[in-house]
Amino acid sequence: MDNDKLQKYIAGSLSHREKAETLTPPLPQEASELLLSCPPADYSASSIARAVEDCDAQLLALSVTGMRDPEGLPVIALRVNVRDASGVARSLRRYGYDPFFVGSQPDSATRRRAQDRVNELIHYLEM
């Protein structure tokens, strides 16, 4: 975040969209996002951070969102510095949290492999 944006943020002169983009920049290649829910009484940022760090990952962002899960529990959004966050999700479950979404941006090699497989399938279907 550059100093100009910081000054505008502090002054409260950013639009809602600019504020959201400033607080949650685009997902880097080597990162994943997770969503989890828990009762407010069970929420502990330090416990969530420990669960992430137990997997040799770093917690890049943690935010209690305005969303609610189907049971009405608050939804917490996490960003971690690993492409495959399945281990982080398992660790969060061991700590008593329920991650219900794990997402990441596929790298170019993964996209290329997927495209190659689709092309192979099309080739076989055309035979």
Secondary structure, DSSP 8 states (H G I E B T S, - for coil): --HHHHHHHHHT-S-HHHHHHHHS----TT-EEEEEE--GGG--HHHHHHHHHTTT--EEEEEEEEEE-TTS-EEEEEEES-S--HHHHHHHHHTT-EEEEEEE---HHHHHHHHHHHHHHHHHHH-
